[in-house]
């Protein structure tokens, strides 16, 4: 039995938030140099222009859970869609740098909230049989959004719009944002949220609409889970007995960014320009990077339950460290610039098939049910916090030292990650969450 039309429509609508997440996060890569020239930005302010969106993302991610619990995932996603629309139009029409920063921050709030609530909405709607694959649609839309942003930047660059070019690059995000907002008025509330508000008939009707094979039994499971959560709602995650899961969540979130992935995605045209490529050529190379990211994320998702999380992380760390060392060598010796694209494409392939596919699954597995959502919040915060720091510092380090320096740092950190994963991380594939809980808490 395949997912029915109402379920697919709701899933694709929720996943569209992922596309906007990916698009809005990296579209700045095409506009940043124009903003630097227009507003005479220092390397510090250039980094801040990129990082301000990530500051909003951290706040949006941390606050989304509470708002979503109160209003429901669907209603909160509508708010994020409005934030996306306001941000896109505001950035496109910004009258000075301060205004651009405010609207970029507003977009970050939307990104952070949708990164939490999009997968939650899909997971709460999908029957258990399809849950993993349907939630994966959100992650696929994130990397598709990254690729779409690079393609959009390249296409707008070919139109030769002059001084208004950057405004079109950031403003075009309003189109999918408006579509997202409209579609959100054609999907149901989460049955889990309805049940939590004692709207039992409404929850049962949605479960039937989504094609659940036994909606009454599923509703009883939901109500039992809600009762258990209510009993443990006030248990803090920062307790000594959770130190091992906390270490795993915080380190995998941090290593994800210490591998340099988002610094590379945000500053990709600058990186290619440093190697002597033209601006238009740099945008074309970025499309190849985005397509590789998209394809190998699919590969990673196909192998995550077969090869295992730890195996993929080890393969990815070894490959990424080698490629990053190669990029550092290209810039340090200022030779073989033609190798840069192939090194970065191979790096993206290794990253996407490992970290890109594993991180959110792994964080969700290592915590017991009573603190899982809080633990996911800790891992997510570690990821976004490190992301903001690296996005802020990358142009500063390049300006004050050299383009090779951050890649040397990323290569070393990824080699450290290989050792930590090899000696400390457990394999989680093929084990129930209850068995993992006993294993991880017994090791703590």
C-alpha positions as CSV (number, residue, x, y, z in Angstrom):
1,X,0.0,0.0,0.0
2,X,1.4,3.3,-1.1
3,X,0.9,6.8,0.5
4,X,-2.4,8.3,-0.6
5,X,-2.8,11.7,-2.2
6,X,-3.7,13.7,1.0
7,X,-0.6,12.3,2.7
8,X,1.7,13.1,-0.2
9,X,0.2,16.6,-0.5
10,X,0.7,17.3,3.2
11,X,4.3,15.8,3.1
12,X,5.3,17.8,0.1
13,X,3.9,20.9,1.6
14,X,5.8,20.4,4.8
15,X,8.9,19.5,2.8
16,X,8.6,22.7,0.8
17,X,9.7,24.5,4.0
18,X,13.0,22.5,3.6
19,X,13.4,23.8,0.1
20,X,13.0,27.4,1.4
21,X,15.4,26.5,4.2
22,X,18.1,25.4,1.7
23,X,17.4,28.2,-0.7
24,X,17.4,31.1,1.8
25,X,20.5,29.8,3.6
26,X,22.9,29.8,0.6
27,X,21.3,32.4,-1.9
28,X,23.4,35.0,-0.1
29,X,26.5,33.5,-1.8
30,X,25.6,35.1,-5.0
31,X,24.8,38.6,-3.6
32,X,27.5,39.0,-0.9
33,X,30.2,40.5,-3.1
34,X,27.7,43.1,-4.5
35,X,26.7,44.0,-0.9
36,X,30.4,44.3,0.1
37,X,31.0,46.8,-2.8
38,X,27.7,48.7,-2.2
39,X,28.1,49.2,1.5
40,X,31.9,49.1,1.7
41,X,31.8,46.2,4.1
42,X,34.9,45.1,6.1
43,X,35.7,41.4,6.2
44,X,34.1,41.4,9.7
45,X,30.9,42.9,8.4
46,X,30.9,40.7,5.4
47,X,31.0,37.7,7.7
48,X,28.3,39.3,9.9
49,X,26.1,39.8,6.8
50,X,26.1,36.0,6.2
51,X,26.0,35.1,9.9
52,X,23.1,37.3,10.9
53,X,20.7,34.9,9.2
54,X,22.2,32.1,11.2
55,X,21.7,34.1,14.5
56,X,18.0,34.2,13.6
57,X,18.1,30.5,12.7
58,X,19.4,29.6,16.2
59,X,16.7,31.7,17.9
60,X,14.0,30.4,15.5
61,X,15.1,26.8,16.2
62,X,15.1,27.2,19.9
63,X,11.7,28.9,20.1
64,X,9.9,26.8,17.5
65,X,9.2,23.8,19.7
66,X,7.3,25.8,22.3
67,X,5.4,27.9,19.8
68,X,4.6,24.7,17.8
69,X,3.4,22.9,20.9
70,X,1.0,25.8,21.7
71,X,-0.3,26.6,18.2
72,X,0.4,23.4,16.4
73,X,3.0,22.6,13.7
74,X,0.7,23.6,10.8
75,X,-0.2,27.1,12.2
76,X,3.5,27.7,13.2
77,X,4.6,26.8,9.7
78,X,2.2,29.4,8.3
79,X,4.0,32.0,10.5
80,X,7.4,30.8,9.1
81,X,6.1,31.2,5.6
82,X,5.1,34.8,6.3
83,X,8.6,35.4,7.7
84,X,10.1,34.0,4.5
85,X,7.9,36.3,2.4
86,X,8.7,39.4,4.5
87,X,12.4,38.6,4.4
88,X,12.5,38.0,0.7
89,X,10.7,41.3,-0.2
90,X,12.5,43.2,2.6
91,X,16.0,42.1,1.5
92,X,15.2,42.9,-2.2
93,X,14.0,46.4,-1.3
94,X,16.5,47.1,1.5
95,X,17.4,50.8,1.5
96,X,20.6,50.4,3.5
97,X,22.8,47.7,5.1
98,X,20.9,47.9,8.5
99,X,17.6,47.2,6.8
100,X,19.1,44.3,4.9
101,X,20.4,42.8,8.1
102,X,17.0,43.1,9.8
103,X,15.2,41.4,7.0
104,X,18.0,38.7,6.7
105,X,17.6,38.1,10.5
106,X,13.8,37.7,10.0
107,X,14.4,35.1,7.3
108,X,16.7,33.3,9.7
109,X,13.9,33.0,12.2
110,X,11.8,31.3,9.5
111,X,14.6,29.0,8.6
112,X,15.2,27.9,12.2
113,X,11.6,27.3,12.9
114,X,10.9,25.4,9.7
115,X,14.0,23.2,10.2
116,X,12.4,22.0,13.4
117,X,8.7,21.9,12.6
118,X,8.8,20.7,9.0
119,X,10.1,17.3,9.9
120,X,8.0,17.2,13.1
121,X,4.8,17.9,11.1
122,X,5.6,15.1,8.5
123,X,6.6,12.6,11.2
124,X,3.4,13.2,13.2
125,X,1.2,12.8,10.1
126,X,2.8,9.8,8.4
127,X,1.9,6.2,9.2
128,X,4.8,4.3,10.8
129,X,5.5,2.3,7.7
130,X,6.3,5.4,5.7
131,X,7.6,7.7,8.3
132,X,11.3,7.4,7.7
133,X,11.1,7.9,3.9
134,X,8.6,10.7,4.1
135,X,10.6,12.6,6.7
136,X,13.6,12.2,4.5
137,X,11.7,14.2,1.9
138,X,12.4,17.3,4.0
139,X,16.2,16.7,4.0
140,X,16.1,16.1,0.3
141,X,14.3,19.4,-0.2
142,X,16.9,21.2,1.8
143,X,19.7,20.1,-0.5
144,X,17.5,20.6,-3.5
145,X,16.9,24.2,-2.3
146,X,20.7,24.7,-2.1
147,X,21.1,23.5,-5.7
148,X,18.1,25.7,-6.8
149,X,19.7,28.8,-5.1
150,X,23.0,28.2,-7.1
151,X,21.0,27.7,-10.4
152,X,18.9,30.9,-9.6
153,X,22.0,32.9,-8.9
154,X,23.6,31.8,-12.2
155,X,20.5,32.4,-14.3
156,X,20.0,35.9,-12.8
157,X,23.7,36.7,-13.4
158,X,23.3,35.9,-17.1
159,X,20.5,38.5,-17.4
160,X,23.1,41.3,-16.7
161,X,20.7,43.3,-14.5
162,X,23.5,45.6,-13.3
163,X,23.2,47.2,-9.9
164,X,19.8,45.6,-9.3
165,X,21.2,42.1,-9.8
166,X,21.7,41.2,-6.1
167,X,18.1,42.4,-5.3
168,X,16.7,39.9,-7.7
169,X,18.9,37.2,-6.4
170,X,17.6,37.5,-2.8
171,X,14.1,38.6,-3.8
172,X,13.2,35.7,-6.0
173,X,12.8,33.5,-2.8
174,X,9.4,35.3,-2.4
175,X,7.9,33.1,-5.2
176,X,8.3,29.7,-3.4
177,X,7.6,31.4,-0.1
178,X,4.2,32.6,-1.3
179,X,3.4,29.1,-2.8
180,X,4.4,27.6,0.5
181,X,2.0,29.9,2.4
182,X,-0.9,29.2,0.1
183,X,-0.4,25.4,0.2
184,X,-0.3,25.5,4.1
185,X,-4.0,26.4,4.0
186,X,-4.9,23.1,2.2
187,X,-3.5,20.6,4.7
188,X,-4.8,19.3,8.0
189,X,-3.6,19.8,11.6
190,X,-1.2,17.2,13.1
191,X,-3.4,14.4,14.7
192,X,-0.9,14.4,17.6
193,X,-1.5,18.1,18.3
194,X,-5.3,17.6,18.0
195,X,-5.1,14.7,20.5
196,X,-3.0,16.8,22.9
197,X,-5.8,19.3,22.9
198,X,-8.4,16.5,23.4
199,X,-9.9,17.0,19.9
200,X,-10.2,13.2,19.6
201,X,-12.7,13.1,16.7
202,X,-10.5,15.6,14.7
203,X,-7.4,13.5,15.3
204,X,-9.1,10.3,14.3
205,X,-10.4,11.9,11.1
206,X,-7.0,13.0,10.0
207,X,-5.5,9.6,10.7
208,X,-8.1,8.1,8.5
209,X,-7.5,10.7,5.8
210,X,-3.8,10.0,5.9
211,X,-4.5,6.3,5.1
212,X,-3.4,4.8,8.5
213,X,-4.1,1.1,8.4
214,X,-5.5,1.1,11.9
215,X,-6.4,4.7,12.9
216,X,-8.1,3.7,16.2
217,X,-5.0,1.8,17.4
218,X,-2.7,4.6,16.3
219,X,-4.8,7.1,18.1
220,X,-4.6,5.0,21.3
221,X,-0.8,4.8,20.9
222,X,-0.6,8.6,20.5
223,X,-2.7,9.2,23.6
224,X,-0.5,6.7,25.6
225,X,2.7,8.5,24.3
226,X,1.3,11.9,25.3
227,X,0.5,10.6,28.8
228,X,4.1,9.3,29.2
229,X,5.5,12.6,27.9
230,X,3.3,14.6,30.3
231,X,4.7,12.5,33.2
232,X,8.3,13.2,32.2
233,X,7.9,16.7,30.7
234,X,9.9,18.4,33.3
235,X,12.9,16.1,33.3
236,X,16.0,18.1,32.4
237,X,18.3,16.7,29.7
238,X,21.5,18.1,31.3
239,X,21.9,15.3,33.8
240,X,25.0,13.2,34.6
241,X,23.3,10.0,33.3
242,X,22.8,11.6,29.9
243,X,26.4,12.7,29.5
244,X,27.2,10.1,26.8
245,X,24.2,10.9,24.6
246,X,24.8,14.7,25.1
247,X,28.5,14.2,24.1
248,X,27.4,12.4,20.9
249,X,24.8,15.0,20.0
250,X,27.0,18.0,20.7
251,X,30.0,16.7,18.9
252,X,28.2,15.4,15.8
253,X,26.5,18.8,15.5
254,X,29.8,20.7,15.9
255,X,31.9,18.3,13.7
256,X,29.2,18.8,11.0
257,X,30.2,22.5,10.7
258,X,33.9,22.0,11.6
259,X,34.2,20.1,8.4
260,X,33.6,23.4,6.7
261,X,30.5,22.5,4.7
262,X,28.4,25.6,5.2
263,X,31.4,28.0,4.9
264,X,32.1,26.4,1.5
265,X,28.4,26.7,0.5
266,X,28.1,30.3,1.6
267,X,31.4,31.6,0.1
268,X,31.7,29.2,-2.9
269,X,31.9,32.0,-5.5
270,X,34.6,33.8,-3.4
271,X,36.5,30.5,-3.1
272,X,36.5,30.0,-6.9
273,X,37.3,33.7,-7.5
274,X,40.4,33.3,-5.2
275,X,41.6,30.6,-7.6
276,X,41.2,32.9,-10.6
277,X,37.7,31.9,-11.9
278,X,35.4,34.7,-13.2
279,X,32.2,35.5,-11.3
280,X,29.9,33.8,-13.9
281,X,32.2,30.8,-14.1
282,X,32.1,30.6,-10.3
283,X,28.3,30.5,-10.3
284,X,28.4,27.7,-12.9
285,X,30.8,25.7,-10.8
286,X,28.5,26.2,-7.8
287,X,25.7,24.4,-9.7
288,X,27.9,21.3,-10.1
289,X,28.5,21.4,-6.3
290,X,24.8,21.8,-5.6
291,X,23.9,18.9,-7.9
292,X,26.5,16.7,-6.3
293,X,25.2,17.5,-2.8
294,X,21.7,16.6,-3.9
295,X,22.6,13.3,-5.6
296,X,24.9,12.0,-2.9
297,X,22.4,12.8,-0.1
298,X,20.1,10.4,-1.9
299,X,22.9,7.8,-2.0
300,X,23.6,8.3,1.7
301,X,19.9,7.8,2.6
302,X,19.8,4.6,0.6
303,X,22.8,3.2,2.5
304,X,22.2,4.5,6.0
305,X,20.3,1.4,7.2
306,X,22.6,-1.0,5.3
307,X,26.1,0.3,5.8
308,X,25.3,1.9,9.2
309,X,25.7,5.4,10.6
310,X,29.2,4.9,12.1
311,X,30.6,3.3,8.9
312,X,29.3,6.2,6.7
313,X,30.7,8.8,9.1
314,X,34.1,7.1,9.0
315,X,34.2,6.9,5.2
316,X,33.0,10.5,4.9
317,X,35.5,11.9,7.4
318,X,38.4,10.1,5.7
319,X,37.3,11.4,2.3
320,X,36.5,14.9,3.4
321,X,39.9,15.3,5.3
322,X,41.8,14.2,2.1
323,X,39.9,16.6,-0.2
324,X,40.2,19.5,2.2
325,X,43.9,19.0,2.5
326,X,44.0,19.0,-1.3
327,X,42.1,22.3,-1.5
328,X,44.5,23.8,1.1
329,X,47.4,22.6,-1.1
330,X,45.9,24.3,-4.2
331,X,45.7,27.6,-2.4
332,X,49.0,27.3,-0.5
333,X,51.0,26.6,-3.7
334,X,48.8,28.6,-6.0
335,X,49.0,25.9,-8.5
336,X,46.6,23.5,-10.3
337,X,43.5,25.6,-10.0
338,X,41.7,23.3,-12.3
339,X,41.8,20.6,-9.6
340,X,39.8,22.9,-7.3
341,X,36.4,22.0,-8.7
342,X,37.1,18.2,-8.7
343,X,38.4,18.4,-5.1
344,X,35.3,20.3,-3.9
345,X,32.9,18.0,-5.8
346,X,34.5,14.9,-4.3
347,X,34.5,16.6,-0.9
348,X,30.7,17.3,-1.2
349,X,30.1,13.7,-2.3
350,X,31.9,12.3,0.8
351,X,30.1,14.8,3.1
352,X,26.6,14.3,1.7
353,X,26.8,10.5,1.8
354,X,28.0,10.7,5.4
355,X,27.4,13.7,7.6
356,X,24.6,15.1,5.4
357,X,22.6,11.9,5.6
358,X,23.5,10.8,9.2
359,X,23.5,13.8,11.5
360,X,19.7,14.3,12.2
361,X,19.0,10.6,12.2
362,X,21.8,9.9,14.7
363,X,20.9,12.8,17.1
364,X,17.3,11.5,17.1
365,X,18.4,7.9,18.1
366,X,20.9,8.5,20.9
367,X,18.4,10.0,23.5
368,X,15.7,8.2,25.4
369,X,12.1,9.1,24.7
370,X,11.6,11.2,27.8
371,X,14.3,13.8,26.7
372,X,14.5,13.1,23.0
373,X,13.1,16.4,21.8
374,X,15.3,18.3,24.3
375,X,18.3,16.3,23.2
376,X,17.6,17.1,19.5
377,X,17.4,20.7,20.4
378,X,20.9,20.5,22.1
379,X,22.4,18.9,19.0
380,X,20.7,21.3,16.6
381,X,21.8,24.3,18.7
382,X,25.4,23.0,18.6
383,X,25.2,22.7,14.8
384,X,23.8,26.2,14.2
385,X,25.9,27.9,16.8
386,X,29.1,26.5,15.2
387,X,27.7,27.4,11.8
388,X,27.3,31.0,12.8
389,X,30.8,31.3,14.3
390,X,32.5,29.8,11.2
391,X,30.4,31.9,8.8
392,X,31.4,35.0,10.7
393,X,35.1,34.1,10.8
394,X,35.7,32.6,7.4
395,X,36.2,35.9,5.5
396,X,38.2,37.4,8.4
397,X,40.6,34.5,8.4
398,X,41.0,34.6,4.6
399,X,41.6,38.3,4.7
400,X,44.1,38.3,7.6
401,X,45.9,35.1,6.8
402,X,45.2,33.2,3.5
403,X,42.6,31.3,1.7
404,X,44.5,28.1,2.5
405,X,44.3,28.6,6.3
406,X,40.6,27.7,6.9
407,X,40.9,24.6,4.7
408,X,43.9,23.4,6.8
409,X,41.8,23.9,9.9
410,X,38.8,22.1,8.4
411,X,41.0,19.2,7.3
412,X,42.5,18.8,10.8
413,X,39.1,19.0,12.5
414,X,37.7,16.3,10.1
415,X,40.7,14.1,10.9
416,X,40.0,14.5,14.6
417,X,36.3,13.7,13.9
418,X,37.5,10.4,12.2
419,X,39.3,9.4,15.4
420,X,36.5,10.4,17.7
421,X,33.9,8.5,15.7
422,X,36.2,5.4,15.4
423,X,36.9,5.2,19.2
424,X,33.9,6.8,20.9
425,X,30.8,6.6,18.7
426,X,28.5,3.6,18.9
427,X,26.8,2.0,15.8
428,X,23.0,2.5,16.0
429,X,21.7,0.7,12.9
430,X,19.4,-2.2,13.4
431,X,18.7,-1.6,17.1
432,X,15.4,-0.5,18.7
433,X,15.4,2.8,20.4
434,X,14.8,1.0,23.7
435,X,17.9,-1.2,23.2
436,X,20.0,1.8,22.4
437,X,18.7,3.6,25.5
438,X,19.9,0.7,27.7
439,X,23.3,0.5,25.9
440,X,24.0,4.2,25.9
441,X,22.9,4.9,29.5
442,X,24.6,1.7,30.7
443,X,27.9,3.1,29.1
444,X,27.5,6.4,30.8
